[in-house]
Structures are given as structure tokens and as C-alpha cells.
């Protein structure tokens, strides 16, 4: 079947047309994808208002850096990429907004890759009739094909994009929230131990899931698990972290969780990537307030809070097919571990999408600013934990959402 053509671009020409665009913009900015941010609504509002005013000459990278982000008129766009990074995130959030069937039939505000000039479209009546609306209790829906190429391209680049954005923020001389989070790792004199989960080695010598523990794994999978294996999303998270370390000339060594030893972790600061499948994450977090907890005899795993009775509000059912998982949860932590004498940074999800969202949070200055707004004074020198949620759309994680936090 041939791909359906995209809706033609609609040009608002009258005062009524422009008012309709502004009304749709207000709906977008009121949605949690935008309302929980400061930077993204400001950027999108400026683009739309200037385009409606016919000021497309102002919608160039350097002009946007000056007008929206208060950069100097001669700032170097090759070194300071804030405009490009912000536009990429805004495109992703716009795509997620229009994925929701509740927004079918609305005027579409689009931002094409490589351009800062918004375009406007109305969804065709025949496409509305062709696309079924899920029932009220449906958990999943089919993503319209016209957005898939946008979401896929952004997802592939997300680790590098967020890492670059983090480097710009970390390079600032001011004591930013990003600096306060990362300084203990970057300023510790030892080399960083990067420990990523080894999927070929079950946790504590046993399989982390009932299906594997029951002996139902095929002989082929048993053979494959005797070799070193890592998760693709874990690798993306690792890439973002190594970019930060390399930019600060911070030496590091990469180890699989099955190969790292307690002696290794005593050499310097540690970054742990992965949750249930990383033995060191489980050991470091097992006594913390927020910690990982399997549900005995089931396929469900969870993050529990020691200040509440165990429940499944932050849990994941591993028996569900991946394409039917609508959300994941994650734990981030920065601990000054007394047993090793060095700080430990943790990015770990219940599933791989949760781990990717955790790393994304740690590399996003705006997300860290949000966390810092709840932090006590001098939190650079304190222990910290936070629980995150990410919505999964088209089998890819969305922006991380901060749920709870604890400093001590």
C-alpha cells in the first residue's frame, strides 16, 4: 500500500486564521509536555508569533539565540548549540502531542527538521475517518505513519544530542545545577569506573525473571547467554556519559557488571547503568529509601519506597510484550558510598526504556534544574535519589517525568 501524502500546508491569512493558530498554540503549551518546562514553551511561542507576524527573517539560528536565549550577537553557533537542541526537543514533544487520539482533528503546528519556521496543517477528513479511535480503556494506539520518521530519527540521535547539550551547560563557569550534580564525579581524583549491565550473566547466579528461572529458555538462548551481551538502550546511555567525561578530560574505564569487582570500585567514582540486570546497581541501592524489588513468584518488578508499604504503583510486568508496555519507571541516585570512599552515580530503569530515560534526565540541564528547585542548600555534597516515569510511545521512551526525590 502506498504511503498517504501529508496534509498540505495551510497559510493563515486573516485575523481569524491567526487567532485560531494562537488558540491551538495555547492548547499545546498547556499540555504537560510543555507546561512543565520553561525553555520549550518560550521557544515555540516565539517561533509561532514571529511567523504569524511575517518576521521569518528573525527565525534563523543566530537571531533566535540572541532573542530567545539572550546570547551575544556574535555567539558561536558551532560551539553553543542551544537553538538546535531546543528545536529538536520541541519537535519531539509536538510529535508526542499529536500522537494522542484525543487531539485528532486539531490544527497541527509543525516544525520541520532543519527549519525554525512553523508550518500549519489541518488533518484530512478522510484520514480522520480512516483512523479508528481506541476505546476509553485502551492502553495503546497506532501511531500515525506521518510522525514515525520524525520520532525515529530523533530517537536515534537523542543520546548524542543530550550529551552535547550537557557539555555546553557543564562548560559554564557558573555553579549550575548540572555542575552540582556532576561535580563529585568529575572532581574526584580517581578514574571513573563505568559499569554497564551484562545480560549474559544472571543476577546473583540466578535468572532475574521467572520464565528463565523455570528452565523454559531454549538451548540456543542458553548458548548465547554464555557470551557478553549488553542492551542497546544501555549503550545509548553509556555513550552520553562517556561524552561528558571525555569533554572534561576525565579518565574512565568501562567494565561489564559481571567483570567489575569491589576492588575496582575503590579506584575512583563509579557510574552504574542498568537496574535488575546490573548486580552492582542492586547492591548499591538495596539499602536506600527507593530501591528495586522483585515480586516473588511473578513476572512483576518494582521500585519500592521504604517509607510506604510495598505496592505496585511503580512497577513493570515482564510478561507483557514490549509493544504493549505503555510506561516504565527508573531510579537515579548519587551516593557518597562509605564502603568505597568515592561517589556513585546510578541511572537504572525497571526496563531498558527506563534506563534510557534515567540517562536522558542526567544529561538534560532543564531536568536537573527542576530537581535542583527542590534540593536543599549545598546539595552538591549530599546524597540524592529520585524516581522517574517515562511514557512509552511506539516502543520508545518519552521525556522523563520527576515523581519523587529524597536528599540526605
Helices and strands as residue ranges (DSSP letters): H 15-30, H 32-35, H 39-52, G 56-58, H 61-69, H 82-99, G 101-103, E 108-110, E 119-121, H 125-130, H 145-170, H 177-187, E 192-196, G 203-205, H 210-213, H 219-224, H 232-247, E 252-256, H 262-265, E 270-273, H 279-285, E 290-294, E 300-305, E 315-317, G 322-324, E 327-337, E 342-349, H 352-362, H 365-372, G 379-381, E 384-393, E 396-397, E 401-407
